[in-house]
Amino acid sequence: MAVIKPFKAIRPDKKVAHLVASVPYDVVNREEAAELVKGNEINFLRVTRSEIELPDSVNPYDKSVYEKAKENFNKLIKEAALVKDEEENLYVYHLTMGAQKQAGIAATFSVDDYDNDIIKKHEKTRKVKEDDRTNHIVTTEAQTGAVFLTYKGINTVDEVVNKTMTETEPIYNFTSTDGIIHKLWVLPKEYISIVVDEIKKTKYLYIADGHHRAASAARARAVKKANNPNHTGDEEYNFFMAVLFPAEQLKILPYNRVVLDLKGMSEEEFVNKVKTNFTIEPTDSPEPKSVKNICMYMSGKWQLLKPNSNVKPAEDVGGNLDVSILQNYLLQPVLGVEDIRTDNNIDFIGGIRGTQELEKLVNSGKAKVAFSMYPVSVDDLINISDAGETMPPKSTWFEPKLRDGLVVHTI
């Protein structure tokens, strides 16, 4: 039984929502974040990436960074006309990116459900990133970015979401600089109990994106609980903010790979070693058309790799993903890539940047070879989560991205 709870969001005045809304903190580096806020004193990156307002010599995980985030959050409440809703609400968040459209419910969800695997994970988290967002939440006393959840859609919930979008006016409606249309509605009060009751019938929810945000919310709850002798379990810190989307509406883009160096091999030697586990044939397509197909770009040409009989079915669900096959039968044995999270000879290019970026990196000489992957499916994500497994790192790229700052949950 999953818990979904309305909350009193802190959110910007309608007139400035497009100026406040920012990309998620973890899709840009420090320099990119600093560039994005130029000329915009109320962009929410000033809260989520507050190190951009401190000298470059300051470590992004220094205590002063979190104190600056709190200062900037309080400043935005005044200058961006951030207001806290007087009543607890659920919100409908709709995104349009070209032909891709998806509508989710922004709400808070139970940390207990996260701890007890009612909210399932598919990704390992890194302690340094958990520490960062835990300190950010505890210091600002706010969850400033939403976790991206999914579930197997329920018709009744879809109906009230659609009624909200067709029968009421959105409180926000703007197009961000990347061309994505963002709309937000307050779900009518009469629909709240319907949504809450229907979600209660749901056995599991799944984290699509935002594992570090969820883990940090759980750790922040532990800190707040330890410091509250009157803890009851009903406090706001027992819940974390997320947007819940039906799995049927989501699209996962591929997470492609580039290798910078062939480890002293000539291209001919490298190709001969690849042929141990793959057949290689020319292709005009830079994108694979189905699973168990990988496109490789080298020396200005695309080639199609298909696993041969040496590639055996794995016992675990995740081991049969194309990203696992590439890792276990090419990157590791041929190029010595043991851990793609730490090996400096490999980089990752989100599908939103297209295969043109792969060609550009190889043609410029910055990389020697690139691999274009067939995207993981939402069913794969759910099956791996249900099996209690974790996906290989850098397996999924979700678009469009949620914007930070449109709704904030204070704890």
C-alpha positions as CSV (number, residue, x, y, z in Angstrom):
1,M,0.0,0.0,0.0
2,A,1.6,3.2,-1.2
3,V,1.1,6.6,0.5
4,I,0.6,9.8,-1.4
5,K,0.0,13.0,0.7
6,P,-1.0,16.6,-0.3
7,F,1.2,19.4,0.9
8,K,1.4,23.1,1.3
9,A,3.8,24.0,-1.5
10,I,6.0,27.1,-1.5
11,R,5.8,28.4,-5.1
12,P,6.5,31.5,-7.1
13,D,4.1,34.2,-8.3
14,K,2.6,33.3,-11.7
15,K,4.3,36.4,-13.3
16,V,7.8,35.2,-12.5
17,A,7.5,31.4,-12.4
18,H,9.4,31.1,-15.7
19,L,12.3,33.1,-14.2
20,V,12.4,31.1,-11.0
21,A,12.2,27.7,-12.6
22,S,15.6,26.1,-13.1
23,V,17.1,22.9,-14.5
24,P,17.7,20.2,-11.9
25,Y,20.8,20.8,-9.9
26,D,22.6,17.7,-11.1
27,V,22.4,18.2,-14.8
28,V,24.8,21.1,-14.9
29,N,28.2,21.7,-13.5
30,R,29.3,24.8,-11.5
31,E,30.4,26.8,-14.6
32,E,27.2,25.9,-16.5
33,A,25.0,26.9,-13.5
34,A,26.8,30.2,-13.2
35,E,26.2,30.9,-16.8
36,L,22.5,30.1,-16.7
37,V,21.8,32.5,-13.9
38,K,23.5,35.5,-15.5
39,G,21.1,38.5,-15.5
40,N,18.5,36.5,-13.4
41,E,18.6,37.2,-9.7
42,I,15.7,34.9,-8.9
43,N,16.7,31.7,-10.8
44,F,16.3,28.8,-8.5
45,L,19.9,27.5,-9.2
46,R,20.9,30.2,-6.8
47,V,19.4,27.9,-4.1
48,T,20.2,24.5,-5.5
49,R,23.7,25.4,-6.7
50,S,24.5,28.2,-4.3
51,E,28.3,27.7,-4.6
52,I,28.0,29.8,-7.8
53,E,27.8,32.9,-5.6
54,L,30.9,32.0,-3.7
55,P,34.5,32.2,-4.8
56,D,35.7,29.3,-7.0
57,S,38.1,28.3,-4.3
58,V,35.2,27.3,-2.0
59,N,34.5,23.6,-2.0
60,P,31.0,23.0,-3.3
61,Y,30.4,20.8,-0.2
62,D,31.6,23.3,2.3
63,K,29.2,24.3,5.1
64,S,29.1,27.9,3.8
65,V,27.5,26.6,0.6
66,Y,24.5,25.3,2.4
67,E,24.2,28.4,4.6
68,K,24.3,30.4,1.4
69,A,21.5,28.2,0.0
70,K,19.3,28.9,3.0
71,E,20.1,32.7,2.7
72,N,19.2,32.7,-1.0
73,F,16.0,30.6,-0.4
74,N,14.8,33.2,2.2
75,K,15.7,36.0,-0.2
76,L,13.7,34.4,-3.0
77,I,10.7,34.1,-0.7
78,K,10.8,37.9,-0.5
79,E,12.0,38.9,-3.9
80,A,10.3,36.3,-6.2
81,A,7.0,36.5,-4.3
82,L,7.3,32.9,-3.2
83,V,4.2,32.1,-1.2
84,K,3.1,29.0,0.8
85,D,-0.3,27.7,-0.1
86,E,-2.7,28.0,2.8
87,E,-4.2,24.5,2.1
88,E,-2.6,21.2,1.4
89,N,-2.9,20.4,-2.3
90,L,-1.9,17.9,-5.0
91,Y,-0.6,19.4,-8.2
92,V,-0.7,18.2,-11.8
93,Y,2.5,18.8,-13.7
94,H,2.4,18.4,-17.5
95,L,5.4,18.5,-19.8
96,T,5.5,18.7,-23.5
97,M,8.7,18.0,-25.5
98,G,7.9,17.8,-29.2
99,A,5.6,14.8,-29.5
100,Q,6.3,13.6,-26.0
101,K,3.6,14.5,-23.5
102,Q,3.4,13.4,-19.9
103,A,1.3,14.4,-16.9
104,G,2.2,13.6,-13.3
105,I,1.0,14.4,-9.8
106,A,3.2,16.5,-7.6
107,A,2.8,15.4,-4.0
108,T,4.7,14.1,-1.0
109,F,5.4,10.4,-0.4
110,S,6.3,8.4,2.6
111,V,10.0,8.0,3.7
112,D,8.8,4.8,5.4
113,D,7.7,3.5,2.0
114,Y,11.1,4.3,0.6
115,D,12.9,2.6,3.5
116,N,10.6,-0.5,3.2
117,D,10.9,-0.9,-0.5
118,I,7.3,0.0,-1.3
119,I,9.0,2.7,-3.3
120,K,11.5,0.6,-5.3
121,K,15.0,1.6,-6.5
122,H,17.1,0.5,-9.4
123,E,20.3,2.5,-8.9
124,K,23.1,2.6,-6.4
125,T,23.8,6.0,-4.8
126,R,27.1,7.6,-4.0
127,K,27.7,8.7,-0.4
128,V,29.3,12.1,-1.5
129,K,26.2,13.0,-3.4
130,E,23.9,11.8,-0.6
131,D,25.9,13.9,1.9
132,D,25.5,16.9,-0.3
133,R,21.7,16.8,-0.6
134,T,21.2,15.7,3.0
135,N,23.1,18.8,4.2
136,H,21.2,20.9,1.7
137,I,17.8,19.7,3.0
138,V,18.7,19.9,6.7
139,T,20.2,23.4,6.4
140,T,17.5,24.9,4.2
141,E,14.7,22.8,5.9
142,A,13.3,22.3,2.4
143,Q,13.2,19.7,-0.4
144,T,14.0,21.9,-3.3
145,G,14.0,19.3,-6.1
146,A,11.4,16.6,-6.8
147,V,12.1,12.9,-7.2
148,F,10.7,11.5,-10.4
149,L,8.5,8.5,-9.6
150,T,6.5,6.2,-11.9
151,Y,3.9,3.4,-11.5
152,K,1.6,1.3,-13.5
153,G,-1.1,3.8,-14.5
154,I,-4.6,3.7,-13.0
155,N,-7.5,4.7,-15.2
156,T,-9.4,6.5,-12.4
157,V,-6.3,8.6,-11.6
158,D,-5.7,9.4,-15.3
159,E,-9.4,10.5,-15.6
160,V,-9.2,13.1,-12.7
161,V,-5.8,14.3,-14.0
162,N,-7.3,14.8,-17.5
163,K,-10.4,16.5,-16.1
164,T,-8.2,18.9,-14.1
165,M,-6.2,19.8,-17.2
166,T,-9.3,20.3,-19.4
167,E,-11.7,21.9,-17.0
168,T,-9.5,24.2,-14.9
169,E,-6.9,26.9,-15.8
170,P,-3.2,26.1,-15.1
171,I,-1.4,28.3,-12.5
172,Y,1.7,28.1,-14.6
173,N,2.1,27.8,-18.4
174,F,5.4,28.7,-19.9
175,T,8.0,27.4,-22.4
176,S,11.6,27.0,-20.9
177,T,14.6,28.0,-22.9
178,D,15.1,24.5,-24.1
179,G,11.7,24.5,-25.8
180,I,9.9,22.3,-23.2
181,I,6.4,23.5,-22.3
182,H,5.7,23.3,-18.5
183,K,2.1,23.6,-17.1
184,L,1.0,23.2,-13.5
185,W,-2.5,22.9,-12.1
186,V,-3.9,22.7,-8.5
187,L,-5.9,19.5,-8.4
188,P,-9.5,20.3,-7.4
189,K,-10.2,19.4,-3.8
190,E,-12.9,16.9,-4.7
191,Y,-10.3,14.8,-6.5
192,I,-7.7,14.5,-3.7
193,S,-9.4,11.6,-1.9
194,I,-9.9,9.7,-5.2
195,V,-6.2,9.9,-5.9
196,V,-5.1,9.1,-2.4
197,D,-7.4,6.1,-2.2
198,E,-6.4,4.7,-5.6
199,I,-2.7,5.0,-4.9
200,K,-3.3,3.1,-1.6
201,K,-4.3,0.2,-3.8
202,T,-0.9,0.3,-5.6
203,K,1.6,-2.3,-4.4
204,Y,4.7,-0.5,-5.6
205,L,6.0,2.8,-6.8
206,Y,9.3,3.1,-8.7
207,I,12.0,5.7,-8.7
208,A,12.7,6.6,-12.3
209,D,15.1,9.4,-11.6
210,G,16.3,11.1,-8.4
211,H,17.7,8.3,-6.3
212,H,20.0,10.7,-4.5
213,R,17.2,13.1,-3.7
214,A,15.1,10.2,-2.2
215,A,18.1,8.8,-0.2
216,S,18.9,12.2,1.1
217,A,15.3,12.8,2.2
218,A,15.5,9.6,4.2
219,R,18.8,10.6,5.8
220,A,17.5,14.1,6.6
221,R,14.5,12.5,8.3
222,A,16.8,10.5,10.5
223,V,18.6,13.7,11.5
224,K,15.3,15.6,12.2
225,K,13.9,12.6,14.1
226,A,17.0,12.3,16.3
227,N,16.7,16.0,17.2
228,N,13.0,15.9,18.0
229,P,12.1,14.2,21.3
230,N,8.4,14.6,20.5
231,H,8.6,12.8,17.1
232,T,5.3,11.3,16.1
233,G,5.8,10.2,12.5
234,D,3.4,12.8,11.1
235,E,5.9,15.6,10.7
236,E,6.6,16.9,7.2
237,Y,10.1,15.6,7.3
238,N,8.6,12.1,7.2
239,F,7.6,12.7,3.6
240,F,9.5,13.7,0.5
241,M,8.4,15.6,-2.6
242,A,8.1,13.8,-5.9
243,V,6.1,13.9,-9.2
244,L,4.4,10.6,-10.0
245,F,3.9,9.7,-13.7
246,P,2.2,6.7,-15.3
247,A,4.8,4.4,-16.8
248,E,2.8,4.3,-20.0
249,Q,3.5,8.0,-20.7
250,L,7.2,7.9,-20.2
251,K,10.0,7.7,-22.7
252,I,13.6,6.7,-21.9
253,L,16.3,7.9,-24.1
254,P,19.6,6.0,-24.6
255,Y,22.7,6.7,-22.6
256,N,25.5,6.5,-25.1
257,R,29.2,5.9,-24.5
258,V,32.4,7.3,-25.9
259,V,35.9,5.8,-25.3
260,L,38.7,8.3,-25.4
261,D,41.7,6.0,-26.0
262,L,42.2,2.4,-27.4
263,K,44.9,1.6,-24.9
264,G,47.7,1.4,-27.4
265,M,45.8,-0.7,-29.9
266,S,45.5,0.2,-33.5
267,E,42.0,0.4,-34.9
268,E,42.5,-2.8,-36.8
269,E,43.7,-4.6,-33.6
270,F,40.7,-3.2,-31.7
271,V,38.2,-4.3,-34.3
272,N,39.7,-7.8,-34.4
273,K,39.2,-8.1,-30.6
274,V,35.7,-6.8,-30.8
275,K,34.9,-9.6,-33.3
276,T,35.5,-12.2,-30.5
277,N,32.1,-11.5,-29.1
278,F,30.3,-9.5,-31.9
279,T,29.6,-9.7,-35.5
280,I,30.3,-6.4,-37.3
281,E,28.6,-5.1,-40.4
282,P,28.3,-1.7,-42.1
283,T,25.2,0.4,-41.4
284,D,23.8,3.6,-42.6
285,S,21.9,4.1,-39.3
286,P,23.6,5.7,-36.3
287,E,20.8,4.4,-34.0
288,P,20.1,0.7,-33.4
289,K,16.7,-0.5,-34.4
290,S,16.2,-3.1,-31.7
291,V,17.6,-4.7,-28.6
292,K,20.8,-6.7,-28.8
293,N,22.0,-4.2,-31.5
294,I,24.7,-1.6,-30.8
295,C,26.0,1.0,-33.3
296,M,29.7,1.8,-33.2
297,Y,31.3,4.9,-34.7
298,M,34.9,5.0,-35.6
299,S,37.0,6.5,-38.5
300,G,34.0,8.3,-39.9
301,K,31.9,5.2,-40.3
302,W,29.0,3.6,-38.4
303,Q,29.0,-0.2,-37.9
304,L,26.4,-2.5,-36.4
305,L,27.5,-4.8,-33.6
306,K,25.5,-7.9,-32.8
307,P,26.3,-10.4,-30.0
308,N,27.5,-13.7,-31.3
309,S,27.3,-17.2,-29.7
310,N,30.0,-16.3,-27.2
311,V,27.6,-13.9,-25.5
312,K,25.6,-16.0,-23.1
313,P,22.2,-15.2,-21.5
314,A,22.7,-13.8,-18.0
315,E,20.9,-15.2,-14.9
316,D,20.0,-11.7,-13.7
317,V,17.6,-9.4,-15.4
318,G,20.1,-6.5,-15.6
319,G,22.8,-8.7,-17.1
320,N,20.8,-9.0,-20.3
321,L,20.6,-5.3,-20.9
322,D,22.5,-4.0,-23.9
323,V,24.6,-1.7,-21.6
324,S,25.6,-4.8,-19.6
325,I,26.5,-6.8,-22.7
326,L,28.6,-3.9,-24.0
327,Q,30.4,-3.6,-20.6
328,N,30.9,-7.4,-20.0
329,Y,31.9,-8.4,-23.5
330,L,33.7,-5.4,-25.0
331,L,34.5,-2.5,-22.6
332,Q,35.9,-4.7,-19.9
333,P,37.7,-7.5,-21.8
334,V,38.9,-5.4,-24.7
335,L,39.6,-2.0,-23.2
336,G,40.0,-2.9,-19.5
337,V,37.1,-0.7,-18.2
338,E,36.4,-2.3,-14.9
339,D,34.2,0.3,-13.3
340,I,32.5,2.8,-15.7
341,R,31.8,5.1,-12.7
342,T,35.5,5.7,-12.0
343,D,37.3,5.0,-15.3
344,N,38.5,8.2,-16.9
345,N,38.8,6.6,-20.3
346,I,35.0,6.5,-20.8
347,D,32.4,9.2,-21.0
348,F,28.6,9.2,-21.3
349,I,26.4,11.2,-23.7
350,G,22.7,11.5,-22.9
351,G,20.4,10.7,-25.8
352,I,18.9,14.2,-25.8
353,R,22.2,15.3,-27.4
354,G,21.9,12.9,-30.3
355,T,24.3,10.8,-32.2
356,Q,25.7,13.9,-33.8
357,E,27.5,14.6,-30.6
358,L,29.1,11.1,-30.8
359,E,30.3,11.8,-34.3
360,K,31.6,15.2,-33.3
361,L,33.7,13.8,-30.4
362,V,35.2,11.1,-32.5
363,N,35.8,13.3,-35.6
364,S,37.5,16.0,-33.5
365,G,39.9,13.4,-32.0
366,K,38.6,13.8,-28.5
367,A,37.4,10.2,-28.5
368,K,38.5,7.2,-30.5
369,V,35.2,5.2,-30.7
370,A,31.6,5.8,-29.8
371,F,28.7,3.5,-29.1
372,S,25.1,4.3,-29.8
373,M,22.7,2.3,-27.6
374,Y,19.1,1.1,-27.9
375,P,17.2,2.6,-25.0
376,V,16.2,0.7,-22.0
377,S,12.4,0.3,-21.6
378,V,10.3,1.4,-18.7
379,D,9.3,-2.3,-18.4
380,D,13.0,-3.2,-18.0
381,L,13.3,-0.6,-15.2
382,I,10.3,-2.0,-13.4
383,N,11.4,-5.6,-13.8
384,I,14.9,-4.9,-12.5
385,S,13.4,-3.0,-9.5
386,D,11.0,-5.8,-8.8
387,A,13.8,-8.3,-8.9
388,G,15.7,-6.3,-6.3
389,E,18.5,-5.6,-8.7
390,T,20.3,-2.4,-9.7
391,M,20.8,-1.2,-13.2
392,P,24.3,-0.7,-14.5
393,P,25.4,3.0,-14.1
394,K,24.4,5.4,-16.8
395,S,21.6,3.2,-18.2
396,T,18.7,5.6,-18.5
397,W,18.2,9.2,-19.6
398,F,14.8,10.6,-19.0
399,E,13.5,13.6,-20.9
400,P,11.8,16.0,-20.5
401,K,13.3,17.0,-17.1
402,L,11.3,18.5,-14.3
403,R,12.1,22.1,-13.4
404,D,13.1,23.0,-9.8
405,G,11.5,25.8,-8.0
406,L,7.9,25.5,-9.2
407,V,6.9,23.7,-6.0
408,V,9.0,23.3,-2.8
409,H,8.3,21.2,0.2
410,T,9.4,22.6,3.5
411,I,10.1,20.3,6.4
